């Protein structure tokens, strides 16, 4: 496994078409008006340094993880790869699996959640009936364990709506642990939420080969027994990357 900016920060895959890297909680996927560090720009700088590339580096963002969410992200290293990955997302050929620790117990040990999510500017909410600005959100889940008033849940997205997992589990009375924005009773230290993008599977954009990338839950994950010797740090602040390193 190639290290990224730190020996505990993994790169899962790299070739001329793809870059698959870990995103810590607290780090933006893409830059915004705050001007704070983001994974896209850090990854461009890493590629430039690693391969001694002159000029600007192309890296295509085809999906995002919310800032307080950690896990696996895929970037496209060419415009052709970006277009083909985007097509996989549109046609639901990109598989995304998450782990979450939620408050309480979901309605059943295994099932699907289907809701309508309405988005207005930056706000999103679940509405009881279809609306002109509402879109259907679907996911499948399986309860892997339960203890202490919480559940460990494995989730596979069928659609990719903004804050979908967070909204849907809060709506059924099981907010993600630490997610005070969506009804969790308290925040976690450093304010991550217990939602982790544990696996992503894609078709290689030129070879057509099916590739799957899996990350172990990070250090400090609020469910015992899941960390491994390769577990990355959970939070961006834990890496202590000096400013201007890349």
SVG drawing of the C-alpha trace seen along z (x, -y; Angstrom):
<svg xmlns="http://www.w3.org/2000/svg" viewBox="-47 -32 57 41">
<polyline fill="none" stroke="black" stroke-width="0.4" points="0.0,0.0 1.4,-3.4 1.4,-6.1 -0.1,-9.5 1.0,-12.4 1.7,-10.3 2.6,-6.6 -0.9,-6.0 -2.7,-7.7 -3.2,-5.0 -3.4,-5.2 -5.3,-2.1 -4.6,-2.3 -2.9,-4.4 -2.3,-4.1 -2.5,-6.4 -6.3,-6.6 -7.3,-6.3 -6.3,-7.4 -8.0,-5.8 -7.2,-7.4 -8.4,-7.6 -10.3,-10.8 -10.0,-11.6 -13.0,-13.1 -12.8,-16.8 -11.1,-17.3 -13.1,-18.7 -13.4,-16.6 -13.2,-19.7 -12.3,-23.3 -14.9,-25.8 -15.2,-29.5 -13.4,-28.8 -10.1,-28.3 -9.3,-25.4 -7.3,-22.3 -9.2,-19.7 -8.4,-16.2 -8.7,-17.1 -5.9,-19.8 -3.8,-17.7 -4.0,-14.8 -3.0,-17.0 0.0,-18.2 0.9,-14.6 0.7,-13.4 2.8,-16.4 5.5,-15.7 5.5,-11.9 5.7,-12.0 7.7,-15.2 5.0,-16.6 5.5,-20.1 2.6,-22.5 -0.9,-21.8 -2.1,-18.3 -5.6,-17.1 -7.6,-15.2 -11.4,-14.7 -13.8,-14.7 -16.6,-12.3 -18.1,-11.9 -17.8,-13.4 -17.8,-12.5 -19.3,-14.9 -16.7,-16.8 -17.3,-14.8 -17.3,-11.5 -14.1,-9.4 -13.5,-6.6 -12.5,-5.6 -12.6,-8.1 -11.9,-7.6 -10.5,-10.3 -10.1,-10.2 -6.6,-11.0 -7.9,-11.8 -11.0,-13.4 -11.9,-10.1 -11.7,-8.3 -13.8,-11.0 -16.5,-10.7 -16.6,-6.9 -16.7,-6.9 -19.5,-9.5 -21.4,-7.3 -21.0,-4.4 -22.5,-6.5 -25.5,-7.6 -26.1,-3.9 -25.6,-2.6 -22.6,-0.5 -20.4,-2.1 -20.9,-0.2 -20.6,-2.2 -20.7,-0.4 -20.7,-2.2 -20.4,-1.3 -22.3,-3.4 -22.9,-3.4 -26.4,-4.6 -28.4,-5.4 -31.0,-2.8 -32.1,0.0 -33.3,-0.2 -36.9,1.0 -35.6,4.5 -32.3,6.3 -32.2,6.1 -34.1,4.1 -34.4,1.0 -35.2,-2.6 -37.0,-4.6 -37.8,-8.2 -38.2,-11.4 -35.5,-14.0 -36.2,-17.6 -33.3,-20.0 -33.7,-23.7 -30.5,-25.6 -28.2,-24.1 -30.9,-22.6 -32.1,-19.1 -35.0,-17.3 -37.2,-14.3 -40.8,-15.0 -43.8,-12.7 -44.9,-13.0 -43.3,-13.6 -42.7,-17.3 -41.3,-19.0 -37.9,-19.4 -37.9,-16.0 -36.0,-13.0 -36.3,-9.4 -33.6,-8.1 -33.0,-4.4 -30.6,-2.3 -30.2,1.2 -28.9,2.0 -28.0,4.9 -27.5,4.7 -24.2,6.4 -24.3,6.0 -26.1,4.1 -25.0,3.2 -25.4,0.4 -28.4,-1.2 -26.5,-1.5 -26.3,0.5 -23.5,1.2 -25.0,1.1 -23.7,1.9 -25.3,-0.2 -25.3,0.0 -26.4,-3.0 -28.8,-2.6 -29.0,-6.3 -26.6,-9.1 -28.5,-12.0 -26.9,-14.8 -26.7,-13.6 -28.8,-10.6 -27.7,-8.1 -27.6,-10.7 -31.2,-11.9 -32.8,-8.5 -31.5,-7.0 -32.4,-10.1 -35.9,-9.9 -36.4,-6.4 -35.2,-7.4 -31.6,-6.2 -29.3,-9.2 -25.7,-8.5 -23.6,-8.8 -22.1,-12.2 -24.3,-13.7 -25.8,-16.6 -27.0,-18.2 -29.5,-15.4 -30.7,-14.7 -27.8,-12.8 -27.8,-13.7 -24.1,-14.8 -21.0,-15.4 -17.9,-13.3 -14.4,-14.7 -13.1,-16.6 -16.7,-16.4 -16.5,-13.5 -19.6,-11.4 -19.7,-7.6 -20.3,-7.1 -17.5,-5.5 -17.2,-4.8 -15.7,-1.4 -15.8,0.0 -16.1,-1.3 -16.2,0.9 -15.8,-0.5 -15.1,0.8 -11.6,-0.3 -12.2,-3.1 -10.0,-1.5 -9.6,2.2 -13.2,2.8 -11.9,4.9 -14.0,4.7 -12.0,3.3 -13.0,3.1 -11.2,1.2 -11.8,1.7 -10.6,-0.3 -10.6,0.9 -12.5,-1.3 -10.2,-4.1 -8.5,-4.3 -11.0,-5.4 -14.0,-4.1 -16.8,-3.8 -17.3,-0.1 -14.8,2.3 -13.0,5.0 -13.0,3.5 -9.7,1.7 -6.7,3.4 -2.9,2.8 -3.6,0.9 -6.4,-1.3 -5.8,-4.9 -6.3,-7.9 -9.9,-9.0 -9.5,-12.7 -7.6,-15.1 -6.2,-16.9 -4.4,-13.7 -2.1,-13.8 -0.5,-17.1 0.6,-17.7 2.8,-20.9 1.5,-23.8 3.2,-24.0 4.4,-20.4 3.2,-20.0"/>
</svg>
